[in-house]
Each structure stands twice: as C-alpha cells, then as structure tokens.
C-alpha cells in the first residue's frame, strides 16, 4: 500500500473479475482480437519474407553472402529505433504495429532459415540429382521437407518477441489492443486490470506457441519418438 492508498500487489479476486469483464465485454472485440490478428499477420508476413531470404542467404555465392550480410546488419539494429520513422510513414494503429513486429522478427526468421537450408545433407541432394530432379524438385522434395520443421521452430521461438513488440507499439502509438489497454491501466492505476492483461498476454502467447508446436510435430510425423 502506497501513500496514495493504491496497492501494487495483485488481488486474485480483483484480477479474476477484471478477466471476466474483459472476456465478456466489448474489449474482447475492440482490443484482444485485433492484437491477436496483428501478431498472426505479422508472423505470416515474416515467414513469407524470412523463408526466401534465408534460402538465398544460404547459397554459397557472392549474392547469397551479400544478402546474409545485409540481414545480419538489420538484425542488430533494435526495432524500437524505427518507431519514430514508422509512425511518420504509417501513422498510428495497426499498420505501424505490424511493420514494427516484422522488422523485429523477420531478420531472425531469415537467419534461422538460412542455417536450416545449410544443414540439408549434401548426400540427399546428390541422390535427387542422380534420379533426375531439377532445381525446383530438389527444393520441393528435398530441401523444404528437411527445413520445414526447423522453419516452424524458428517462428515458434520468435512468437515471444512478436508479442513484446506488439505491446510496445500499442503502448507508444496505438489506439486499440492489449498494449493500449495496459497503457490506460497504468495511467489510471487500475492494478487489477493491469495484472489481468498480463495474464491474458501470457495465455495468448501460449496459444500461439501450441499452434506452432502442432505444425512442428506435423512436419516431423515420420519421427514418432520426436520430443519438442
């Protein structure tokens, strides 16, 4: 309890009531669903960018090395450094949040995808070549099946970063979403709501993690003893 009479320690009953209020009010549609869609769309865009860039960066050519160098350079720049520029270009709201998340996780997806492509055994490619597989067939029947579980694992690893960047973007330049609600709860010292939103963020992160884990296990169906 502080001098102002506000307790910063969580009250279980208050948190539960706040959770119920959020789940059975307009906040579910106005804030939680948009945040979830932003993360999902950002992961999809990052996957569509990271996979081809990772494949190109894995090639043992001057162009591949140049792409790998550029990805590494972007990867070491904090995504929050782009917030001012993103707001100027995209304004506040959904587009800015998605761009920030993609800038933050797409380079990591690309690097991890490149490592996965480099790990494809050369013997597999040699056998495919002997049996007359062209470059496209080698990719679709050898490279991609080998890389696929590692690619989904890369997305799974970056889910946490995606939620972190989402909350940051919504706190700084959002007009809806979990981060926006957290900012309001902090401003008005609504401690129960603040802890409830933290719980919801964690639960949504677990849901994304489980969904991606299902994709990983589906991609490795030939290994029944595989543990993730």
C-alpha positions as CSV (number, residue, x, y, z in Angstrom):
1,X,0.0,0.0,0.0
2,X,1.4,3.4,-1.0
3,X,0.7,6.9,0.4
4,X,-1.9,7.4,-2.2
5,X,-3.9,4.3,-1.0
6,X,-3.2,2.2,-4.1
7,X,-1.8,-1.3,-3.6
8,X,0.5,-2.6,-6.3
9,X,0.3,-6.2,-5.1
10,X,-2.1,-8.4,-7.1
11,X,-5.5,-9.2,-5.7
12,X,-6.6,-12.6,-7.0
13,X,-10.3,-11.8,-6.8
14,X,-9.9,-8.4,-8.5
15,X,-7.8,-9.9,-11.3
16,X,-10.5,-12.6,-11.8
17,X,-13.2,-10.0,-12.0
18,X,-11.2,-8.0,-14.5
19,X,-10.6,-11.1,-16.6
20,X,-14.3,-11.7,-16.7
21,X,-15.1,-8.1,-17.6
22,X,-12.6,-8.2,-20.5
23,X,-13.8,-11.5,-21.9
24,X,-17.5,-10.6,-21.7
25,X,-17.3,-7.0,-22.8
26,X,-16.6,-5.0,-26.0
27,X,-12.9,-5.1,-25.1
28,X,-12.7,-8.7,-26.5
29,X,-13.7,-7.4,-30.0
30,X,-12.1,-4.0,-29.8
31,X,-8.7,-4.9,-28.3
32,X,-7.9,-8.6,-27.8
33,X,-9.0,-9.9,-31.2
34,X,-7.2,-7.0,-33.1
35,X,-4.0,-7.7,-31.1
36,X,-4.2,-11.4,-31.9
37,X,-4.7,-10.8,-35.6
38,X,-1.8,-8.3,-35.7
39,X,0.6,-10.9,-34.3
40,X,-0.8,-13.6,-36.6
41,X,-0.5,-11.4,-39.7
42,X,3.0,-10.3,-38.6
43,X,4.2,-13.9,-38.2
44,X,2.8,-14.7,-41.7
45,X,4.5,-11.8,-43.3
46,X,7.7,-12.5,-41.5
47,X,7.5,-16.1,-42.7
48,X,6.9,-15.1,-46.3
49,X,9.9,-12.7,-46.1
50,X,12.2,-14.8,-44.0
51,X,12.0,-18.1,-45.9
52,X,13.1,-16.9,-49.3
53,X,15.7,-14.6,-47.9
54,X,17.0,-17.4,-45.8
55,X,17.2,-19.7,-48.8
56,X,19.1,-17.0,-50.8
57,X,21.4,-16.3,-47.9
58,X,22.3,-20.0,-47.6
59,X,23.6,-20.1,-51.2
60,X,27.4,-20.2,-51.5
61,X,27.5,-17.3,-53.9
62,X,28.6,-13.7,-53.7
63,X,24.9,-12.7,-53.9
64,X,24.0,-15.1,-51.1
65,X,26.8,-13.8,-48.9
66,X,25.7,-10.2,-49.6
67,X,22.1,-11.0,-48.6
68,X,23.3,-12.7,-45.4
69,X,25.5,-9.6,-44.5
70,X,22.5,-7.3,-45.0
71,X,20.2,-9.4,-42.9
72,X,22.8,-9.5,-40.1
73,X,23.2,-5.8,-40.2
74,X,19.4,-5.2,-39.9
75,X,19.2,-7.9,-37.2
76,X,21.5,-6.0,-34.9
77,X,19.5,-2.7,-35.1
78,X,16.9,-2.5,-32.3
79,X,13.5,-2.5,-33.9
80,X,12.4,0.3,-31.5
81,X,14.9,2.6,-33.2
82,X,12.5,2.6,-36.2
83,X,9.4,3.6,-34.2
84,X,9.6,7.4,-35.0
85,X,10.1,6.7,-38.7
86,X,7.3,4.1,-38.7
87,X,4.8,6.5,-37.1
88,X,5.8,9.2,-39.7
89,X,5.3,6.8,-42.6
90,X,2.4,4.6,-41.4
91,X,0.8,6.7,-38.7
92,X,-0.5,5.1,-35.5
93,X,-2.6,2.0,-35.3
94,X,-2.5,-1.4,-36.9
95,X,-0.1,-0.9,-39.8
96,X,2.6,0.6,-37.6
97,X,2.4,-2.3,-35.2
98,X,2.7,-4.9,-37.9
99,X,5.6,-3.1,-39.6
100,X,7.5,-2.9,-36.2
101,X,6.9,-6.6,-35.5
102,X,8.0,-7.7,-39.0
103,X,11.2,-5.5,-38.7
104,X,11.9,-7.1,-35.4
105,X,11.4,-10.8,-36.2
106,X,11.8,-11.3,-40.0
107,X,15.6,-11.0,-39.9
108,X,15.8,-13.7,-37.2
109,X,13.5,-16.0,-39.2
110,X,15.7,-15.4,-42.2
111,X,18.9,-16.2,-40.3
112,X,17.5,-19.4,-38.7
113,X,16.0,-20.5,-42.1
114,X,19.4,-20.0,-43.7
115,X,21.0,-22.2,-41.1
116,X,18.4,-24.8,-41.7
117,X,19.0,-24.8,-45.5
118,X,22.7,-25.1,-45.0
119,X,22.1,-28.1,-42.8
120,X,20.5,-30.1,-45.6
121,X,22.8,-33.1,-46.2
122,X,24.6,-33.0,-49.5
123,X,24.0,-36.7,-50.0
124,X,20.3,-36.1,-50.2
125,X,20.8,-33.5,-53.0
126,X,23.2,-35.8,-54.8
127,X,20.7,-38.7,-54.8
128,X,18.0,-36.4,-56.0
129,X,20.3,-35.1,-58.8
130,X,21.2,-38.7,-59.8
131,X,17.5,-39.5,-60.2
132,X,17.0,-36.5,-62.4
133,X,15.4,-34.0,-60.1
134,X,15.7,-30.4,-61.3
135,X,16.3,-27.4,-59.0
136,X,12.6,-26.9,-58.3
137,X,12.1,-30.6,-57.5
138,X,15.1,-30.6,-55.3
139,X,13.7,-27.7,-53.4
140,X,10.1,-29.0,-53.0
141,X,11.0,-32.7,-52.4
142,X,14.4,-32.5,-50.5
143,X,15.2,-29.0,-49.1
144,X,11.8,-27.8,-48.0
145,X,10.7,-31.1,-46.3
146,X,14.1,-31.1,-44.4
147,X,13.8,-27.4,-43.5
148,X,10.1,-27.2,-42.7
149,X,10.2,-28.3,-39.0
150,X,13.1,-26.0,-38.3
151,X,11.4,-23.2,-40.0
152,X,8.3,-23.6,-37.8
153,X,10.5,-23.8,-34.8
154,X,12.0,-20.5,-35.8
155,X,8.6,-18.9,-35.9
156,X,7.8,-20.5,-32.5
157,X,10.9,-19.1,-31.0
158,X,10.0,-15.6,-32.3
159,X,6.4,-15.6,-31.0
160,X,7.6,-14.1,-27.7
161,X,9.4,-11.3,-29.5
162,X,6.4,-10.6,-31.6
163,X,4.1,-10.2,-28.6
164,X,6.7,-8.0,-26.9
165,X,7.0,-5.7,-29.9
166,X,3.2,-5.6,-30.3
167,X,2.7,-4.4,-26.7
168,X,5.4,-1.8,-27.1
169,X,4.0,-0.5,-30.4
170,X,0.4,-0.3,-28.9
171,X,1.6,1.4,-25.8
172,X,3.6,4.1,-27.8
173,X,1.4,4.6,-30.9
174,X,-1.7,2.5,-30.5
175,X,-5.4,3.4,-30.3
176,X,-6.5,-0.2,-29.6
177,X,-5.1,-3.5,-28.5
178,X,-3.6,-5.1,-25.4
179,X,-0.8,-2.6,-25.2
180,X,-3.2,0.3,-25.4
181,X,-5.2,-1.2,-22.5
182,X,-2.0,-1.7,-20.5
183,X,-1.1,1.9,-21.1
184,X,-4.5,3.0,-19.8
185,X,-4.4,0.7,-16.8
186,X,-1.0,2.2,-15.9
187,X,-2.2,5.7,-16.4
188,X,-5.3,5.3,-14.1
189,X,-3.5,2.9,-11.7
190,X,-6.0,0.1,-12.4
191,X,-3.8,-2.5,-10.9
192,X,-6.3,-5.4,-11.2
193,X,-6.8,-4.7,-14.9
194,X,-3.1,-4.4,-15.4
195,X,-2.4,-7.9,-14.0
196,X,-5.3,-9.3,-15.8
197,X,-3.9,-8.0,-19.1
198,X,-0.5,-9.5,-18.3
199,X,-2.2,-12.9,-17.7
200,X,-4.1,-12.6,-21.0
201,X,-0.9,-11.7,-22.9
202,X,0.8,-14.8,-21.5
203,X,-2.2,-17.1,-22.3
204,X,-2.4,-15.8,-25.9
205,X,1.3,-16.4,-26.3
206,X,0.9,-20.0,-25.1
207,X,-1.9,-20.5,-27.6
208,X,0.4,-19.3,-30.5
209,X,3.2,-21.5,-29.1
210,X,1.0,-24.6,-29.1
211,X,-0.3,-24.0,-32.6
212,X,3.2,-23.7,-34.0
213,X,4.3,-26.7,-32.0
214,X,1.5,-28.6,-33.7
215,X,2.9,-27.5,-37.1
216,X,6.4,-28.7,-36.0
217,X,5.1,-32.1,-35.0
218,X,3.0,-32.4,-38.1
219,X,6.2,-31.7,-40.1
220,X,8.0,-34.5,-38.3
221,X,5.3,-37.1,-38.5
222,X,7.9,-39.7,-39.6
223,X,9.6,-39.4,-36.2
224,X,7.1,-40.8,-33.6
225,X,9.7,-40.6,-30.8
226,X,10.5,-36.9,-31.5
227,X,10.0,-34.7,-28.4
228,X,9.6,-30.9,-28.5
